[in-house]
Amino acid sequence: MKRNWQSAWIVGGSTGLGAELAKNLAHDGVVTYVSARNSNRLEILSQKLQAAISYPLDITDSDACVRSVSDIIKSNDGLPDLIILAAAVYRPMNAGNFDVQEISNMINVNYMGIVNMLAALLPHSSSNKNVTIAVITSPSGWRGLPGAVGYGPSKAAVINMIESLKPELDDCGFDLRLVNPGFIKTRLTDKNEFNMPQLMDPKDAASRVLTGLSSTKFDISFPNPFLIYLKLLRILPYSLFFWVMKKITVNKKT
Ligand SMILES: NC(=O)c1ccc[n+]([C@@H]2O[C@H](COP(=O)([O-])OP(=O)(O)OC[C@H]3O[C@@H](n4cnc5c(N)ncnc54)[C@H](OP(=O)(O)O)[C@@H]3O)[C@@H](O)[C@H]2O)c1
């Protein structure tokens, strides 16, 4: 599959899936800007990768998002061809540890952070240049899953917003995509105490993301068959859906 990207920006690229995406792109000679909050980790990563440029950013700071977009446009002579918004935080949560502060934090980073980035990017859409903007969401945003209180709604909100913007932005130079991976072994899933089906290595997941983005697919979901089962959950009537969820909750506890 053909990849035409000369430049890329990975937001949330200091660890996990984002870091693997940055490594993959930089190894291919793509000029890759890498952002996250922790500047030390970004520096270490960019020193290892010749084509990577560290650009610290906290996406909850809307002014910083605007400044970063403007700086990167200047440095790159236009927006990068590929922008991947991968930043997120996660805490497993159910009724037993329901926590307003943690929910607010997940909504603030995972949803409002993406809103801040889009608000900073939208004024720079242009019919002269096609920029792919991929947002890493999660199948936990498709339906309310056990243990995903806070995280699931934050991802559901992003999915809904991107679906809403997609048709309008198609003609304005922004090619919006959704990436919905299953479980990947990162510090995020290290918090899970249950068995994660088809758990992927971040390298494998990054390579699948880039293959998906090289195609014209809007929804890049993997791995199957796990993701097919999760997609089927979306069309189950509530009675059946809750029966399956209760079974899962009981299995998680035992
Ligand atoms: N792991 C999975 O199984 C899985 C499954 C489905 C979807 N996802 C999604 O995949 C993406 C990557 O997750 P991951 O598993 O690779 O987790 P991760 O290793 O924890 O990576 C998250 C990245 O986001 C950055 N980040 C967090 N808060 C930020 C903020 N306020 N501003 C800027 N950057 C911020 C982190 O760096 P700093 O802490 O330095 O800021 C880090 O680079 C996330 O969107 C996640 O929801 C993961």
The ligand as a Tripos MOL2 file, in Angstrom:
@<TRIPOS>MOLECULE
LIG
   48    52     1     0     0
SMALL
NO_CHARGES

@<TRIPOS>ATOM
      1 N1         -4.0620    0.4470   25.0830 N.am      1 LIG1
      2 C1         -5.2340    0.0330   24.6110 C.2       1 LIG1
      3 O1         -5.6470   -1.1370   24.7680 O.2       1 LIG1
      4 C2         -6.1270    0.9790   23.8410 C.ar      1 LIG1
      5 C3         -7.2720    0.4660   23.2550 C.ar      1 LIG1
      6 C4         -8.1090    1.3190   22.5310 C.ar      1 LIG1
      7 C5         -7.7780    2.6430   22.4020 C.ar      1 LIG1
      8 N2         -6.6340    3.1130   22.9890 N.ar      1 LIG1
      9 C6         -6.3110    4.5290   22.7970 C.3       1 LIG1
     10 O2         -5.0340    4.6100   22.1810 O.3       1 LIG1
     11 C7         -4.4330    5.8530   22.5220 C.3       1 LIG1
     12 C8         -3.0110    5.6040   23.0360 C.3       1 LIG1
     13 O3         -3.1180    4.9060   24.2790 O.3       1 LIG1
     14 P1         -1.9400    4.0230   24.8810 P.3       1 LIG1
     15 O4         -2.5330    2.7180   25.2460 O.co2     1 LIG1
     16 O5         -0.7540    4.0690   23.9990 O.co2     1 LIG1
     17 O6         -1.6870    4.7920   26.2550 O.3       1 LIG1
     18 P2         -0.4260    5.5510   26.8310 P.3       1 LIG1
     19 O7          0.8090    4.7540   26.6590 O.co2     1 LIG1
     20 O8         -0.8040    5.9540   28.2140 O.co2     1 LIG1
     21 O9         -0.2960    6.8540   25.8910 O.3       1 LIG1
     22 C9         -1.0680    7.9900   26.0810 C.3       1 LIG1
     23 C10        -0.3050    9.1790   25.5090 C.3       1 LIG1
     24 O10        -1.0990   10.3570   25.7010 O.3       1 LIG1
     25 C11        -0.2680   11.3720   26.2990 C.3       1 LIG1
     26 N3         -1.1460   12.2760   27.0610 N.ar      1 LIG1
     27 C12        -1.9230   11.9980   28.1290 C.ar      1 LIG1
     28 N4         -2.5360   13.1050   28.5520 N.ar      1 LIG1
     29 C13        -2.1410   14.1200   27.7260 C.ar      1 LIG1
     30 C14        -2.4320   15.5060   27.6560 C.ar      1 LIG1
     31 N5         -3.2390   16.1100   28.5390 N.pl3     1 LIG1
     32 N6         -1.8460   16.2390   26.6690 N.ar      1 LIG1
     33 C15        -1.0110   15.6560   25.7660 C.ar      1 LIG1
     34 N7         -0.6860   14.3490   25.7950 N.ar      1 LIG1
     35 C16        -1.2490   13.5940   26.7670 C.ar      1 LIG1
     36 C17         0.7170   10.5870   27.1540 C.3       1 LIG1
     37 O11         1.9150   11.2850   27.4650 O.3       1 LIG1
     38 P3          2.0910   12.2310   28.7580 P.3       1 LIG1
     39 O12         1.6000   11.4550   29.9340 O.co2     1 LIG1
     40 O13         3.5610   12.5490   28.7840 O.co2     1 LIG1
     41 O14         1.2960   13.4450   28.4830 O.co2     1 LIG1
     42 C18         1.0270    9.4350   26.1980 C.3       1 LIG1
     43 O15         1.9740    9.8750   25.2380 O.3       1 LIG1
     44 C19        -5.3570    6.5020   23.5370 C.3       1 LIG1
     45 O16        -6.2040    7.4050   22.8640 O.3       1 LIG1
     46 C20        -6.1680    5.3430   24.0640 C.3       1 LIG1
     47 O17        -7.4190    5.7600   24.5790 O.3       1 LIG1
     48 C21        -5.7890    2.3250   23.6950 C.ar      1 LIG1
@<TRIPOS>BOND
     1     1     2 1
     2     2     3 2
     3     2     4 1
     4     4     5 ar
     5     4    48 ar
     6     5     6 ar
     7     6     7 ar
     8     7     8 ar
     9     8     9 1
    10     8    48 ar
    11     9    10 1
    12     9    46 1
    13    10    11 1
    14    11    12 1
    15    11    44 1
    16    12    13 1
    17    13    14 1
    18    14    15 2
    19    14    16 1
    20    14    17 1
    21    17    18 1
    22    18    19 2
    23    18    20 1
    24    18    21 1
    25    21    22 1
    26    22    23 1
    27    23    24 1
    28    23    42 1
    29    24    25 1
    30    25    26 1
    31    25    36 1
    32    26    27 ar
    33    26    35 ar
    34    27    28 ar
    35    28    29 ar
    36    29    30 ar
    37    29    35 ar
    38    30    31 1
    39    30    32 ar
    40    32    33 ar
    41    33    34 ar
    42    34    35 ar
    43    36    37 1
    44    36    42 1
    45    37    38 1
    46    38    39 2
    47    38    40 1
    48    38    41 1
    49    42    43 1
    50    44    45 1
    51    44    46 1
    52    46    47 1
@<TRIPOS>SUBSTRUCTURE
     1 LIG1         1 GROUP 0 **** ****
